[in-house]
Amino acid sequence: MSIHSTFRSDFGAISPMLEMGAYEWLWQQDTGPTKPSFKNLAELFRANPGQGPSQLVSEEDARACAEKVLERFSKKGIGQFSVRMQGAADFPEWLKHADHPLQFLYYQGNWDLAYSPKRIAIVGTRNPSELGQRRAAKLVATLVHDGFTIVSGLAAGIDTIAHETAIKCGGDTIAVIGTPLDQVYPKQNQALQQAIAREHLLISQVPVLVYARRPPTVNRLFFPERNITMSALTQATVIVEAGETSGTLIQARAALKQGRKLFILNSNFGVPGLTWPHKYEEKGAIRIRDFSDILTNLNATAPTQD
């Protein structure tokens, strides 16, 4: 779908572009006592059941914000993109399982991949060891062979290996990014992000306009939120390798809270000074010594995400 044509021909009534503009407007209202955040927006929509962004914002304001987004995307060469909103028939039910469910998201590529019957997140450190890199590639290749769609966050390190290996092996991959669609982080993944947007699925929940005017120190807070969404989107998360303070552990906590399977490669348990693997195993995470451990545990309690 071309968002440009939808905006031009269908802005008089409820339309994807009106919803997009309203969503962006809500994120820019940071002068009051309650600053916008996924938590605060989720509470706003809980207080207004059945209403979408456009029903909480004037059409004039929504139109103006939507035009600004289209202008920014056009300058960055984002000609084709689409949006999805909670409450629509094509918005996956399982994305509501987060503490602060998404109301709206942007994407490029094949939305059907969000409904793949087997979706698994592969995550880990941005600075993996050589052995960790090999383990990640071997695991992803095996999962792809078994029909899994590989989900990750397009960060450096384990995320990049997960996406690249999935593509190399002829599988499907979904990238949930911590920036708007018109940004790339890290910069060296620009070609990979473009390939995923064309041939697979690229998802962003990050508001475009507020991101553009906030400093990086504030925008980095969007990355933990995307980990929570990544967990909700999948049936399980696998941690390949991670340090004691890794952001990957945000996804670990989210997975257990959302009732998802959390798998930790056995190699993490023998690292001196690393305490998190044992802590999460005590909380319900599953130690993985062999690929078959993943299949056994997923098949034991197969989720009903149809």
Secondary structure, DSSP 4 states (H G I P E B T S, - for coil): --HHHHHHHSTTSS-HHHHHHHHHHHHT--SSSS---HHHHHHHHHSSTT--GGGSS-HHHHHHHHHHHHHHHHHTT----EEEETTSTTS-GGGGGSSS--SEEEEEE-GGGGG-SSEEEEE--SS--HHHHHHHHHHHHHHHHTTPEEEE---TTHHHHHHHHHHHTT--EEEEESS-TT--SSGGGHHHHHHHHHHSEEEE---HHHHHHS-HHHHTTHHHHHHHHHHHHSSEEEE----TT-THHHHHHHHHHTT-EEEEEGGGGGSTT--HHHHHHHHT-EEESSHHHHHHHHHHT-----
